[in-house]
Amino acid sequence: MLSLISEMFSYPFMVRAFVVGTLVALCAALLGVSLVLKRYSMIGDGLSHVGFGALAVATALNASPLLVSIPIVVLAAFFLLRISESSKIKGDAAISIISTGALAVGVMIVSLTTGMNTDVSNYLFGSILTMSEDDVILSLIISSVVLILFILFYHRIFAVTFDESFARATGVNVELYNVLIAILTALIIVLGMRMMGALLITSLIVFPAVTSMRVCKSFRTVILNSAIISVICLWIGVTFSYIYATPTGASIVICNILAFIFYSAFGKISEAKVKMQK
């Protein structure tokens, strides 16, 4: 085991994968709990498709993928909430319109510039080989900002997540915190797309949250457990990918699926024992 760890960390791309992946998995798990409870978890899917379109634009302009993608996806998150709240186009419909439109634009730009080559596969399904040292530095900065903001506004995010009407009555600016959650999610989506790809990044947001909810009951325990599950599944998935040369994003998702199955079984067994004791 020690020789395997030493071998993996002798490669710079593996070090970058573990550093960036751990930060993204942690942040995605924290935000995912609020998104799942608010029944808005598919925002990640919509924003990831927007991210694919932004990456295509960056490729066409020969510009930095992250520097181009971040402002575009953040603006998409803001407008997604605005459209959903202020018009007849609600939640899932707004996400579908934006995600499919952005995906179509991205495919069109790629086909007209570089062509449908292996870069498209990397964008859609992720690749740990595409991350540079600049990506790691930017990921460290953005992930730290996300974690700090989440901790600082934890109680208000909690209030907005469970009861917007009560939160609004107590003076909390609900719209502001909804926008904050969406923007933080957009940032994490962009960072995670390099490893997970546009089609798989949503799993880091949804799976840890729904898995924890099979067993944990309080908001705090769900958040803590989600963070642990997300990071462990990422470590196992990246290691499995390295040993067996499997796609990294898919390996991480499979680990999350197995964790979900295990927690679901454990939760049902625990409920059955409680019922028998009664």
Backbone as CSV, one residue per row, in Angstrom:
resi,resn,N_x,N_y,N_z,CA_x,CA_y,CA_z,C_x,C_y,C_z
1,MET,0.823,-1.209,0.000,0.000,0.000,0.000,0.861,1.266,0.000
2,LEU,1.879,1.285,0.855,2.761,2.460,0.911,3.514,2.663,-0.394
3,SER,3.923,1.549,-1.025,4.632,1.657,-2.297,3.713,2.203,-3.390
4,LEU,2.436,1.807,-3.340,1.460,2.307,-4.307,1.251,3.802,-4.130
5,ILE,1.092,4.231,-2.880,0.900,5.660,-2.591,2.118,6.461,-3.041
6,SER,3.302,5.933,-2.720,4.541,6.614,-3.114,4.654,6.706,-4.626
7,GLU,4.263,5.643,-5.312,4.330,5.633,-6.775,3.359,6.650,-7.377
8,MET,2.131,6.694,-6.846,1.128,7.619,-7.382,1.563,9.065,-7.216
9,PHE,2.055,9.394,-6.032,2.411,10.781,-5.752,3.765,11.181,-6.348
10,SER,4.409,10.252,-7.021,5.634,10.612,-7.732,5.312,11.290,-9.061
11,TYR,4.050,11.188,-9.480,3.618,11.832,-10.723,2.927,13.152,-10.395
12,PRO,3.399,14.257,-10.958,2.787,15.565,-10.675,1.300,15.622,-11.009
13,PHE,0.864,14.963,-12.080,-0.555,15.032,-12.457,-1.439,14.324,-11.423
14,MET,-0.905,13.313,-10.742,-1.670,12.639,-9.699,-1.781,13.521,-8.457
15,VAL,-0.697,14.225,-8.141,-0.733,15.160,-7.014,-1.778,16.245,-7.273
16,ARG,-1.770,16.782,-8.489,-2.759,17.805,-8.847,-4.177,17.247,-8.771
17,ALA,-4.350,16.010,-9.223,-5.677,15.386,-9.201,-6.204,15.233,-7.783
18,PHE,-5.338,14.795,-6.870,-5.776,14.609,-5.479,-6.049,15.945,-4.794
19,VAL,-5.203,16.934,-5.035,-5.386,18.242,-4.385,-6.664,18.914,-4.862
20,VAL,-6.787,19.065,-6.184,-7.966,19.726,-6.749,-9.219,18.897,-6.488
21,GLY,-9.125,17.589,-6.671,-10.280,16.718,-6.473,-10.812,16.764,-5.053
22,THR,-9.914,16.756,-4.078,-10.340,16.804,-2.676,-11.065,18.108,-2.364
23,LEU,-10.523,19.214,-2.828,-11.147,20.514,-2.584,-12.513,20.607,-3.252
24,VAL,-12.596,20.165,-4.490,-13.864,20.217,-5.222,-14.890,19.288,-4.591
25,ALA,-14.482,18.081,-4.234,-15.404,17.120,-3.619,-15.951,17.651,-2.300
26,LEU,-15.091,18.275,-1.507,-15.508,18.825,-0.219,-16.525,19.946,-0.407
27,CYS,-16.210,20.892,-1.276,-17.106,22.032,-1.507,-18.420,21.582,-2.144
28,ALA,-18.340,20.669,-3.092,-19.542,20.190,-3.770,-20.481,19.481,-2.802
29,ALA,-19.916,18.722,-1.876,-20.740,18.017,-0.898,-21.473,18.993,0.022
30,LEU,-20.775,20.036,0.459,-21.392,21.022,1.352,-22.549,21.738,0.651
31,LEU,-22.323,22.200,-0.554,-23.357,22.910,-1.300,-24.465,21.960,-1.749
32,GLY,-24.108,20.721,-2.018,-25.080,19.752,-2.505,-26.206,19.489,-1.534
33,VAL,-25.928,19.529,-0.242,-26.979,19.284,0.755,-28.082,20.324,0.621
34,SER,-27.705,21.600,0.535,-28.704,22.662,0.377,-29.453,22.530,-0.937
35,LEU,-28.737,22.236,-2.009,-29.382,22.123,-3.321,-30.362,20.956,-3.369
36,VAL,-29.992,19.833,-2.776,-30.884,18.667,-2.772,-32.125,18.948,-1.928
37,LEU,-31.947,19.537,-0.750,-33.081,19.823,0.121,-34.020,20.863,-0.474
38,LYS,-33.468,21.787,-1.265,-34.285,22.804,-1.918,-34.881,22.289,-3.233
39,ARG,-34.619,21.021,-3.543,-35.083,20.403,-4.791,-34.574,21.180,-6.012
40,TYR,-33.326,21.614,-5.915,-32.731,22.378,-6.999,-31.387,21.798,-7.387
41,SER,-31.257,20.486,-7.157,-29.962,19.849,-7.377,-29.568,19.811,-8.852
42,MET,-30.547,19.854,-9.757,-30.227,19.769,-11.179,-29.608,21.056,-11.719
43,ILE,-29.501,22.079,-10.862,-28.799,23.287,-11.293,-27.358,22.948,-11.674
44,GLY,-26.797,21.968,-10.987,-25.433,21.548,-11.309,-25.331,21.004,-12.721
45,ASP,-26.346,20.251,-13.137,-26.343,19.698,-14.481,-26.442,20.810,-15.521
46,GLY,-27.321,21.773,-15.253,-27.464,22.892,-16.183,-26.202,23.717,-16.295
47,LEU,-25.593,24.011,-15.156,-24.383,24.833,-15.159,-23.188,24.088,-15.763
48,SER,-23.160,22.781,-15.611,-22.056,22.021,-16.214,-22.132,22.068,-17.737
49,HIS,-23.345,22.073,-18.269,-23.494,22.196,-19.723,-23.090,23.588,-20.192
50,VAL,-23.423,24.585,-19.376,-22.959,25.937,-19.685,-21.434,25.979,-19.654
51,GLY,-20.860,25.274,-18.692,-19.404,25.198,-18.592,-18.782,24.575,-19.829
52,PHE,-19.437,23.562,-20.379,-18.934,22.950,-21.618,-18.924,23.967,-22.749
53,GLY,-20.004,24.740,-22.846,-20.048,25.789,-23.865,-18.954,26.815,-23.661
54,ALA,-18.699,27.164,-22.391,-17.646,28.144,-22.089,-16.268,27.594,-22.426
55,LEU,-16.045,26.314,-22.151,-14.764,25.691,-22.498,-14.552,25.676,-24.007
56,ALA,-15.636,25.464,-24.732,-15.542,25.486,-26.192,-15.157,26.875,-26.691
57,VAL,-15.744,27.901,-26.075,-15.405,29.282,-26.434,-13.932,29.558,-26.129
58,ALA,-13.468,29.097,-24.947,-12.074,29.304,-24.557,-11.123,28.628,-25.543
59,THR,-11.484,27.422,-25.972,-10.655,26.700,-26.944,-10.588,27.446,-28.275
60,ALA,-11.752,27.960,-28.712,-11.795,28.690,-29.976,-10.962,29.966,-29.919
61,LEU,-10.937,30.607,-28.734,-10.184,31.848,-28.574,-8.738,31.601,-28.158
62,ASN,-8.405,30.322,-27.919,-7.068,29.955,-27.441,-6.747,30.669,-26.127
63,ALA,-7.746,30.709,-25.245,-7.624,31.403,-23.957,-7.640,30.391,-22.817
64,SER,-7.389,30.881,-21.599,-7.394,30.019,-20.409,-8.805,29.487,-20.151
65,PRO,-8.982,28.165,-20.088,-10.320,27.589,-19.899,-11.018,28.077,-18.636
66,LEU,-10.303,28.095,-17.506,-10.929,28.494,-16.252,-11.273,29.975,-16.226
67,LEU,-10.377,30.796,-16.730,-10.614,32.243,-16.704,-11.794,32.643,-17.584
68,VAL,-12.040,31.878,-18.633,-13.191,32.144,-19.497,-14.459,31.529,-18.907
69,SER,-14.346,30.309,-18.375,-15.520,29.577,-17.906,-16.132,30.170,-16.643
70,ILE,-15.302,30.607,-15.713,-15.820,31.071,-14.423,-16.820,32.216,-14.563
71,PRO,-16.488,33.330,-15.238,-17.479,34.415,-15.338,-18.731,34.014,-16.108
72,ILE,-18.584,33.195,-17.145,-19.748,32.777,-17.939,-20.697,31.921,-17.110
73,VAL,-20.156,30.952,-16.376,-21.000,30.050,-15.591,-21.617,30.784,-14.394
74,VAL,-20.877,31.706,-13.794,-21.431,32.499,-12.690,-22.600,33.347,-13.183
75,LEU,-22.452,33.987,-14.341,-23.554,34.767,-14.923,-24.746,33.866,-15.245
76,ALA,-24.472,32.655,-15.734,-25.552,31.711,-16.035,-26.304,31.328,-14.772
77,ALA,-25.579,31.132,-13.666,-26.226,30.794,-12.400,-27.140,31.927,-11.938
78,PHE,-26.655,33.159,-12.074,-27.447,34.321,-11.667,-28.716,34.435,-12.513
79,PHE,-28.561,34.352,-13.830,-29.719,34.489,-14.711,-30.672,33.306,-14.592
80,LEU,-30.143,32.145,-14.264,-30.993,30.975,-14.065,-31.967,31.204,-12.912
81,LEU,-31.464,31.775,-11.832,-32.333,32.087,-10.692,-33.309,33.202,-11.036
82,ARG,-32.822,34.209,-11.736,-33.700,35.328,-12.117,-34.853,34.841,-12.988
83,ILE,-34.531,34.011,-13.978,-35.557,33.488,-14.883,-36.564,32.644,-14.107
84,SER,-36.049,31.801,-13.221,-36.900,30.887,-12.476,-37.834,31.625,-11.516
85,GLU,-37.351,32.714,-10.917,-38.126,33.406,-9.889,-39.076,34.458,-10.453
86,SER,-38.736,35.062,-11.586,-39.482,36.227,-12.054,-40.311,35.995,-13.312
87,SER,-40.404,34.767,-13.779,-41.187,34.522,-14.980,-41.980,33.229,-14.852
88,LYS,-42.676,32.895,-15.921,-43.474,31.675,-15.921,-42.627,30.428,-16.180
89,ILE,-41.365,30.645,-16.528,-40.458,29.510,-16.751,-39.837,29.135,-15.411
90,LYS,-40.236,28.030,-14.844,-39.814,27.649,-13.513,-38.733,26.585,-13.536
91,GLY,-37.985,26.549,-12.415,-36.999,25.528,-12.079,-36.475,24.640,-13.179
92,ASP,-37.099,23.439,-13.315,-36.567,22.436,-14.230,-36.622,22.877,-15.682
93,ALA,-37.665,23.630,-16.056,-37.769,24.095,-17.441,-36.659,25.092,-17.763
94,ALA,-36.394,26.004,-16.830,-35.331,26.990,-17.041,-33.981,26.303,-17.171
95,ILE,-33.738,25.298,-16.328,-32.477,24.559,-16.382,-32.346,23.838,-17.720
96,SER,-33.422,23.219,-18.185,-33.385,22.493,-19.456,-33.091,23.422,-20.622
97,ILE,-33.715,24.600,-20.618,-33.499,25.559,-21.701,-32.045,26.003,-21.748
98,ILE,-31.506,26.383,-20.592,-30.137,26.886,-20.543,-29.122,25.786,-20.831
99,SER,-29.332,24.600,-20.245,-28.342,23.524,-20.395,-28.272,23.008,-21.824
100,THR,-29.428,22.735,-22.428,-29.414,22.224,-23.803,-28.928,23.287,-24.781
101,GLY,-29.310,24.535,-24.546,-28.844,25.617,-25.416,-27.339,25.782,-25.352
102,ALA,-26.774,25.770,-24.131,-25.332,25.926,-23.965,-24.573,24.741,-24.555
103,LEU,-25.124,23.542,-24.378,-24.473,22.349,-24.927,-24.446,22.408,-26.452
104,ALA,-25.552,22.850,-27.043,-25.613,22.965,-28.509,-24.619,24.003,-29.018
105,VAL,-24.532,25.128,-28.321,-23.579,26.168,-28.715,-22.145,25.646,-28.624
106,GLY,-21.854,24.931,-27.527,-20.511,24.376,-27.348,-20.140,23.393,-28.438
107,VAL,-21.052,22.477,-28.768,-20.782,21.495,-29.822,-20.580,22.186,-31.165
108,MET,-21.401,23.194,-31.438,-21.285,23.919,-32.709,-19.942,24.642,-32.816
109,ILE,-19.525,25.314,-31.729,-18.247,26.038,-31.742,-17.079,25.081,-31.939
110,VAL,-17.113,23.949,-31.215,-16.023,22.976,-31.331,-15.954,22.401,-32.738
111,SER,-17.114,22.070,-33.298,-17.126,21.463,-34.638,-16.639,22.430,-35.714
112,LEU,-16.846,23.734,-35.493,-16.432,24.730,-36.477,-14.979,25.184,-36.301
113,THR,-14.383,24.855,-35.152,-13.003,25.296,-34.892,-12.040,24.111,-34.896
114,THR,-11.927,23.447,-33.757,-10.956,22.354,-33.647,-11.475,21.037,-34.192
115,GLY,-12.806,20.932,-34.343,-13.372,19.669,-34.789,-13.681,18.767,-33.604
116,MET,-14.470,17.729,-33.828,-14.874,16.829,-32.747,-13.750,15.846,-32.442
117,ASN,-12.740,16.327,-31.705,-11.565,15.508,-31.423,-11.583,15.028,-29.972
118,THR,-10.437,14.561,-29.500,-10.368,14.009,-28.141,-10.596,15.070,-27.070
119,ASP,-10.362,16.357,-27.398,-10.614,17.406,-26.415,-12.071,17.420,-25.980
120,VAL,-12.968,17.109,-26.907,-14.395,17.079,-26.592,-14.673,15.994,-25.552
121,SER,-14.052,14.847,-25.715,-14.213,13.757,-24.751,-13.715,14.176,-23.378
122,ASN,-12.589,14.904,-23.337,-12.062,15.385,-22.061,-13.022,16.361,-21.398
123,TYR,-13.648,17.230,-22.182,-14.594,18.189,-21.640,-15.847,17.492,-21.108
124,LEU,-16.308,16.477,-21.842,-17.552,15.807,-21.466,-17.368,14.832,-20.313
125,PHE,-16.249,14.113,-20.295,-16.055,13.058,-19.302,-14.877,13.304,-18.356
126,GLY,-14.128,14.373,-18.571,-13.049,14.735,-17.671,-11.740,14.019,-17.947
127,SER,-10.659,14.623,-17.467,-9.329,14.016,-17.596,-8.394,14.674,-16.589
128,ILE,-7.725,13.868,-15.781,-6.808,14.424,-14.792,-5.529,14.936,-15.438
129,LEU,-5.308,14.574,-16.706,-4.099,15.019,-17.407,-4.209,16.462,-17.906
130,THR,-5.426,17.010,-17.914,-5.620,18.354,-18.469,-5.366,19.457,-17.453
131,MET,-5.198,19.102,-16.179,-5.028,20.118,-15.134,-3.580,20.592,-15.059
132,SER,-3.405,21.905,-15.032,-2.076,22.498,-14.953,-1.818,23.034,-13.544
133,GLU,-0.601,23.514,-13.309,-0.279,24.101,-12.012,-1.097,25.365,-11.759
134,ASP,-1.374,26.118,-12.818,-2.215,27.311,-12.674,-3.627,26.930,-12.242
135,ASP,-4.132,25.800,-12.763,-5.448,25.318,-12.349,-5.464,24.994,-10.864
136,VAL,-4.386,24.395,-10.377,-4.299,24.031,-8.956,-4.320,25.284,-8.082
137,ILE,-3.540,26.289,-8.462,-3.483,27.528,-7.678,-4.847,28.206,-7.656
138,LEU,-5.474,28.307,-8.826,-6.791,28.928,-8.908,-7.820,28.126,-8.125
139,SER,-7.716,26.807,-8.173,-8.633,25.947,-7.429,-8.470,26.138,-5.926
140,LEU,-7.238,26.254,-5.463,-6.984,26.486,-4.045,-7.621,27.799,-3.587
141,ILE,-7.470,28.833,-4.390,-8.016,30.147,-4.028,-9.543,30.111,-3.992
142,ILE,-10.146,29.607,-5.059,-11.612,29.604,-5.164,-12.236,28.671,-4.127
143,SER,-11.657,27.496,-3.933,-12.197,26.549,-2.950,-12.127,27.128,-1.539
144,SER,-11.047,27.829,-1.239,-10.919,28.466,0.080,-11.996,29.522,0.272
145,VAL,-12.262,30.299,-0.781,-13.318,31.322,-0.708,-14.679,30.668,-0.484
146,VAL,-14.958,29.588,-1.203,-16.235,28.885,-1.062,-16.407,28.352,0.361
147,LEU,-15.375,27.711,0.896,-15.447,27.151,2.241,-15.639,28.240,3.298
148,ILE,-14.900,29.339,3.159,-14.999,30.439,4.125,-16.399,31.051,4.099
149,LEU,-16.932,31.307,2.907,-18.271,31.896,2.794,-19.333,30.946,3.334
150,PHE,-19.183,29.649,3.060,-20.160,28.680,3.556,-20.165,28.639,5.081
151,ILE,-18.985,28.662,5.683,-18.886,28.632,7.149,-19.427,29.920,7.762
152,LEU,-19.084,31.062,7.164,-19.531,32.352,7.696,-21.053,32.489,7.662
153,PHE,-21.670,32.014,6.590,-23.118,32.179,6.414,-23.871,30.879,6.627
154,TYR,-23.278,29.964,7.394,-23.872,28.649,7.599,-25.300,28.736,8.129
155,HIS,-25.528,29.525,9.171,-26.850,29.589,9.803,-27.896,30.169,8.863
156,ARG,-27.525,31.152,8.064,-28.484,31.746,7.139,-28.751,30.820,5.955
157,ILE,-27.725,30.110,5.512,-27.934,29.110,4.467,-28.860,28.015,4.975
158,PHE,-28.680,27.636,6.240,-29.564,26.645,6.875,-31.009,27.131,6.873
159,ALA,-31.217,28.389,7.260,-32.566,28.957,7.321,-33.206,29.020,5.936
160,VAL,-32.442,29.457,4.950,-32.965,29.575,3.586,-33.263,28.194,3.001
161,THR,-32.481,27.205,3.370,-32.653,25.859,2.838,-33.965,25.236,3.294
162,PHE,-34.309,25.410,4.569,-35.458,24.706,5.127,-36.765,25.486,5.052
163,ASP,-36.734,26.786,5.237,-37.985,27.555,5.248,-37.715,28.982,4.807
164,GLU,-37.915,29.240,3.522,-37.637,30.572,2.996,-38.584,31.620,3.572
165,SER,-39.834,31.226,3.803,-40.817,32.176,4.339,-40.439,32.625,5.744
166,PHE,-40.045,31.668,6.579,-39.641,32.011,7.946,-38.356,32.842,7.929
167,ALA,-37.412,32.438,7.059,-36.155,33.181,6.959,-36.417,34.622,6.532
168,ARG,-37.329,34.796,5.570,-37.659,36.149,5.106,-38.324,36.956,6.221
169,ALA,-39.156,36.306,7.023,-39.844,36.985,8.122,-38.884,37.437,9.217
170,THR,-37.770,36.716,9.349,-36.776,37.074,10.375,-35.748,38.080,9.859
171,GLY,-35.955,38.553,8.639,-35.074,39.591,8.108,-33.954,39.110,7.227
172,VAL,-33.915,37.836,6.917,-32.865,37.295,6.056,-33.186,37.627,4.599
173,ASN,-32.205,38.110,3.884,-32.370,38.412,2.464,-32.287,37.087,1.691
174,VAL,-33.435,36.444,1.506,-33.489,35.113,0.907,-32.929,35.109,-0.509
175,GLU,-33.303,36.118,-1.294,-32.836,36.174,-2.684,-31.311,36.254,-2.753
176,LEU,-30.723,37.035,-1.854,-29.266,37.181,-1.839,-28.583,35.849,-1.565
177,TYR,-29.101,35.091,-0.601,-28.449,33.829,-0.229,-28.720,32.736,-1.253
178,ASN,-29.860,32.811,-1.933,-30.083,31.880,-3.044,-29.079,32.136,-4.163
179,VAL,-28.841,33.406,-4.446,-27.847,33.768,-5.461,-26.456,33.339,-5.011
180,LEU,-26.146,33.516,-3.722,-24.840,33.115,-3.195,-24.617,31.621,-3.377
181,ILE,-25.628,30.818,-3.040,-25.512,29.367,-3.187,-25.302,28.999,-4.655
182,ALA,-26.053,29.662,-5.538,-25.936,29.365,-6.974,-24.562,29.738,-7.514
183,ILE,-24.045,30.891,-7.082,-22.735,31.340,-7.569,-21.614,30.427,-7.056
184,LEU,-21.687,30.056,-5.779,-20.684,29.137,-5.230,-20.736,27.791,-5.949
185,THR,-21.953,27.345,-6.251,-22.099,26.092,-7.004,-21.480,26.217,-8.389
186,ALA,-21.688,27.360,-9.028,-21.120,27.593,-10.360,-19.600,27.511,-10.326
187,LEU,-18.994,28.100,-9.302,-17.536,28.069,-9.184,-17.017,26.643,-9.036
188,ILE,-17.691,25.863,-8.208,-17.257,24.481,-7.987,-17.487,23.630,-9.225
189,ILE,-18.568,23.896,-9.934,-18.833,23.166,-11.179,-17.691,23.370,-12.166
190,VAL,-17.258,24.609,-12.323,-16.182,24.920,-13.268,-14.891,24.220,-12.854
191,LEU,-14.568,24.262,-11.569,-13.340,23.617,-11.091,-13.396,22.104,-11.275
192,GLY,-14.553,21.517,-10.988,-14.672,20.062,-11.050,-14.773,19.500,-12.448
193,MET,-15.159,20.337,-13.415,-15.320,19.847,-14.782,-14.019,19.344,-15.381
194,ARG,-12.903,19.897,-14.967,-11.613,19.472,-15.523,-11.340,18.002,-15.197
195,MET,-11.784,17.555,-14.030,-11.565,16.171,-13.635,-12.745,15.276,-13.978
196,MET,-13.976,15.746,-13.703,-15.166,14.909,-13.830,-15.836,15.006,-15.203
197,GLY,-15.682,16.138,-15.865,-16.358,16.332,-17.143,-17.745,16.929,-16.963
198,ALA,-18.276,17.499,-18.031,-19.571,18.178,-17.974,-20.719,17.229,-17.669
199,LEU,-20.598,15.975,-18.073,-21.698,15.029,-17.905,-21.697,14.326,-16.550
200,LEU,-20.603,14.404,-15.803,-20.503,13.643,-14.553,-20.327,14.512,-13.309
201,ILE,-20.055,15.803,-13.481,-19.752,16.649,-12.333,-20.928,16.754,-11.359
202,THR,-22.163,16.637,-11.862,-23.335,16.735,-10.992,-23.334,15.655,-9.920
203,SER,-22.705,14.528,-10.201,-22.675,13.430,-9.227,-22.008,13.846,-7.919
204,LEU,-21.000,14.726,-7.989,-20.323,15.184,-6.775,-21.237,16.049,-5.911
205,ILE,-22.263,16.631,-6.514,-23.197,17.465,-5.775,-24.331,16.636,-5.191
206,VAL,-24.847,15.702,-5.981,-26.061,14.979,-5.590,-25.781,13.749,-4.722
207,PHE,-24.863,12.896,-5.157,-24.684,11.605,-4.501,-24.330,11.688,-3.013
208,PRO,-23.306,12.468,-2.611,-22.975,12.493,-1.183,-24.141,12.935,-0.296
209,ALA,-24.920,13.909,-0.784,-26.051,14.412,0.004,-27.140,13.356,0.171
210,VAL,-27.576,12.760,-0.934,-28.659,11.774,-0.841,-28.194,10.511,-0.124
211,THR,-26.905,10.195,-0.234,-26.366,9.032,0.480,-26.404,9.263,1.992
212,SER,-25.967,10.425,2.435,-25.971,10.741,3.869,-27.384,10.751,4.434
213,MET,-28.339,11.212,3.640,-29.725,11.304,4.113,-30.367,9.945,4.328
214,ARG,-29.727,8.875,3.823,-30.263,7.536,4.085,-30.117,7.167,5.555
215,VAL,-29.133,7.787,6.228,-28.843,7.418,7.625,-28.959,8.617,8.561
216,CYS,-28.348,9.721,8.193,-28.315,10.904,9.061,-29.625,11.685,8.966
217,LYS,-29.978,12.359,10.072,-31.264,13.051,10.125,-31.140,14.562,10.296
218,SER,-30.099,15.041,10.946,-29.961,16.481,11.163,-29.134,17.109,10.044
219,PHE,-29.334,18.412,9.842,-28.642,19.136,8.774,-27.130,19.077,8.973
220,ARG,-26.681,19.272,10.202,-25.237,19.289,10.469,-24.600,17.928,10.220
221,THR,-25.252,16.857,10.700,-24.668,15.521,10.509,-24.687,15.116,9.035
222,VAL,-25.720,15.538,8.311,-25.772,15.252,6.877,-24.626,15.949,6.152
223,ILE,-24.369,17.201,6.502,-23.280,17.956,5.868,-21.927,17.309,6.155
224,LEU,-21.674,17.007,7.421,-20.390,16.412,7.797,-20.187,15.054,7.132
225,ASN,-21.233,14.244,7.160,-21.124,12.911,6.563,-20.983,12.996,5.045
226,SER,-21.679,13.949,4.430,-21.567,14.134,2.984,-20.139,14.495,2.588
227,ALA,-19.527,15.374,3.371,-18.151,15.781,3.084,-17.199,14.586,3.170
228,ILE,-17.377,13.767,4.199,-16.516,12.595,4.379,-16.705,11.599,3.236
229,ILE,-17.973,11.313,2.908,-18.268,10.369,1.824,-17.683,10.859,0.508
230,SER,-17.880,12.134,0.224,-17.438,12.700,-1.053,-15.923,12.596,-1.225
231,VAL,-15.193,12.959,-0.182,-13.737,12.935,-0.256,-13.210,11.501,-0.348
232,ILE,-13.765,10.601,0.461,-13.306,9.208,0.446,-13.591,8.552,-0.904
233,CYS,-14.790,8.784,-1.445,-15.130,8.214,-2.758,-14.206,8.760,-3.843
234,LEU,-13.861,10.024,-3.729,-12.938,10.601,-4.716,-11.564,9.957,-4.612
235,TRP,-11.052,9.805,-3.396,-9.736,9.179,-3.219,-9.726,7.757,-3.776
236,ILE,-10.770,6.993,-3.426,-10.840,5.607,-3.894,-10.975,5.567,-5.414
237,GLY,-11.820,6.444,-5.950,-12.037,6.470,-7.396,-10.785,6.824,-8.174
238,VAL,-10.039,7.820,-7.705,-8.803,8.224,-8.383,-7.762,7.109,-8.290
239,THR,-7.668,6.480,-7.128,-6.721,5.369,-6.952,-7.075,4.193,-7.857
240,PHE,-8.365,3.847,-7.894,-8.823,2.754,-8.761,-8.529,3.080,-10.224
241,SER,-8.757,4.337,-10.603,-8.495,4.777,-11.967,-7.021,4.638,-12.317
242,TYR,-6.155,4.950,-11.371,-4.718,4.853,-11.604,-4.281,3.396,-11.755
243,ILE,-4.801,2.527,-10.903,-4.368,1.124,-10.914,-4.864,0.396,-12.159
244,TYR,-6.146,0.619,-12.515,-6.752,-0.163,-13.597,-6.944,0.638,-14.892
245,ALA,-6.408,1.862,-14.937,-6.468,2.698,-16.147,-7.902,2.919,-16.624
246,THR,-8.814,3.159,-15.685,-10.207,3.440,-16.016,-10.438,4.957,-16.015
247,PRO,-11.500,5.440,-16.651,-11.797,6.874,-16.630,-11.995,7.377,-15.195
248,THR,-11.337,8.453,-14.858,-11.365,8.943,-13.475,-12.763,9.331,-13.027
249,GLY,-13.454,10.138,-13.833,-14.788,10.590,-13.456,-15.738,9.432,-13.237
250,ALA,-15.748,8.477,-14.154,-16.636,7.323,-14.035,-16.293,6.480,-12.806
251,SER,-15.021,6.339,-12.505,-14.599,5.562,-11.332,-15.106,6.201,-10.043
252,ILE,-15.045,7.529,-9.972,-15.527,8.246,-8.788,-17.042,8.085,-8.644
253,VAL,-17.757,8.165,-9.762,-19.219,8.013,-9.720,-19.596,6.608,-9.268
254,ILE,-18.901,5.601,-9.754,-19.178,4.221,-9.341,-18.981,4.065,-7.834
255,CYS,-17.938,4.666,-7.296,-17.708,4.619,-5.843,-18.863,5.265,-5.089
256,ASN,-19.375,6.373,-5.611,-20.513,7.038,-4.981,-21.778,6.183,-5.042
257,ILE,-21.947,5.474,-6.155,-23.101,4.583,-6.277,-23.028,3.467,-5.242
258,LEU,-21.857,2.883,-5.091,-21.674,1.804,-4.114,-21.909,2.319,-2.690
259,ALA,-21.441,3.521,-2.408,-21.670,4.118,-1.086,-23.164,4.333,-0.851
260,PHE,-23.875,4.788,-1.886,-25.322,4.995,-1.768,-26.045,3.679,-1.466
261,ILE,-25.658,2.618,-2.174,-26.272,1.302,-1.945,-26.008,0.829,-0.512
262,PHE,-24.766,0.985,-0.058,-24.404,0.558,1.298,-25.194,1.338,2.350
263,TYR,-25.254,2.651,2.218,-25.982,3.478,3.190,-27.479,3.185,3.158
264,SER,-28.019,2.936,1.966,-29.449,2.622,1.865,-29.764,1.319,2.590
265,ALA,-28.917,0.320,2.398,-29.114,-0.964,3.068,-28.973,-0.804,4.577
266,PHE,-27.950,-0.058,4.999,-27.736,0.167,6.432,-28.913,0.920,7.053
267,GLY,-29.431,1.917,6.331,-30.565,2.687,6.837,-31.806,1.828,7.005
268,LYS,-32.069,0.941,6.048,-33.247,0.077,6.148,-33.110,-0.926,7.289
269,ILE,-31.896,-1.441,7.467,-31.658,-2.374,8.583,-31.867,-1.670,9.917
270,SER,-31.378,-0.448,10.023,-31.534,0.317,11.263,-33.004,0.603,11.538
271,GLU,-33.761,0.963,10.512,-35.203,1.218,10.684,-35.935,-0.035,11.095
272,ALA,-35.542,-1.169,10.511,-36.194,-2.438,10.863,-35.931,-2.796,12.321
273,LYS,-34.711,-2.548,12.812,-34.380,-2.841,14.210,-35.190,-1.947,15.158
274,VAL,-35.354,-0.683,14.789,-36.124,0.251,15.616,-37.577,-0.204,15.706
275,LYS,-38.144,-0.635,14.582,-39.525,-1.091,14.560,-39.706,-2.362,15.403
276,MET,-38.719,-3.244,15.336,-38.792,-4.483,16.115,-38.728,-4.202,17.598
277,GLN,-37.926,-3.200,18.003,-37.818,-2.845,19.424,-39.114,-2.238,19.961
278,LYS,-39.860,-1.568,19.061,-41.135,-0.991,19.477,-42.203,-2.069,19.611
